[in-house]
Amino acid sequence: MTTYGTRVREPVDLLIHGETVVTMNEARDQLTNGAVVVHDGRIVAVTTMADATDRFEPATTMGGPDTAVIPGLINAHQHLTGDRLLRSTIPDDLGLGDALTQWALPAHAAHTGDLDELSATLSLVEAATNGITYTVEAGTVAHPERVLAAFDNVGVGGTLGSWGWDVGDGPHAGNVDEVIARQDATLRLTAGHPRVDGWVTLVGHDLMTDELVVAASEFARTNNTGLTFHMSPSPADAAAYLARTGRRPLAHLAHLGALGDHLAIAHAVHIDDSEIDAVLDHDVAVVSCPWAYLRLGQGITRSFRHRQLLRGGGRLALGCDSENAGDSIDILLTARLFAGLVKDSTGDPTQFTSGQALALATIDAARAIKMHHEIGSLEVGKRADVVIVDTTGPIWTPHADDPIIALVWASDGRSVRDVVSSGRIVVRDHACVSIDLGSLVIEAQQAHHELVSRCGAHPRNE
Ligand SMILES: [Zn+2]
């Protein structure tokens, strides 16, 4: 311990130095030559470098003068298993729904526990190296305990869910009691975990009975946790609900009493004005996955209702979805696309700044998943989820004082240099330090070949 006169510097685990520290706090403060100080997995100070070096004695110092420091990023809808091992193998000229039925579902049906852990580890390594420290798992999980092991392997946080549906005979479909029992088992599996929270997770669409969605919503409320499912990425769900119930999907779910602030719906693209009102009235969060809609041609440019949800004060977050609906896990790239869609669809370039786009990947996403007390900004007391961005090189030249425009419009996950998750260094100099990438790549390549042959998802010309 170093002393200066009578002053004793406080020993801490980590000091992160940034030329600019982008806090994403309520005032959107940015500190020039700033520091984030971390101890026991939590942020204990966000201050100037001069103040931090005066007050603290860090065991480790990271960052430096050529960096921007931002909060850990949040991906609020990601399938960690299944088609991750079919990355860029699923053709991009399939008919609507064929990528799901011909590739994703057979892949899930063929998944062993080993494949679940392998694909989730691969997904989370990619996420971490692109600055994502919290991932809402979309519930395509046969073996949740192996996906939890993947979260532990990589050292990042997120939610864990189990694939739940009671219509049809797809993988792991069951009756209401069986589905709820699976959700209960997932919550018990994650109870007390420092970084991973169990969520109630259904497939959604028209693959859940009224009884199941009501039971799942009640189960999530009772257990004070989140609920997520898919709805209306295309017009098909509205057609199915209108035929079955006479109501559009979100109007029907409101009628059942299943909507609430515990619910984060993936997509909600093709919704009408009454459904927008239902989302806003019940404070339901919506997760927009724009790359998925574009790759699958689902019509986000024809029905960009997410803009109206934002204007109405709705809680939104961004997701990267899955490989049958997009081929990268990079939430900065997604934030850029979302910002462009807002500007273009309104024909008004004054709409939606890069700061708002970064908020959708950080603090606003945290609000959408009700984790804003823990993550989403660099503030004292929160989890130390911190991303160090390398601001050297051609992308960042010339060098602007405010890094946010470059971060959203010029850059993406490529600029992420180091990542800290709950105080633990998980990415250093662009590489995930918590796993052996070389052996992971070999295993993934082997599994890819086996999976393609086992699930019968052959390229279209075979
Ligand atoms: Zn999805």
Boltz pocket constraint, residues with backbone or C-beta under 6 A from the ligand:
constraints:
  - pocket:
      binder: B
      contacts: [[A, 77], [A, 79], [A, 138], [A, 230], [A, 266], [A, 321], [A, 322]]
      max_distance: 6.0
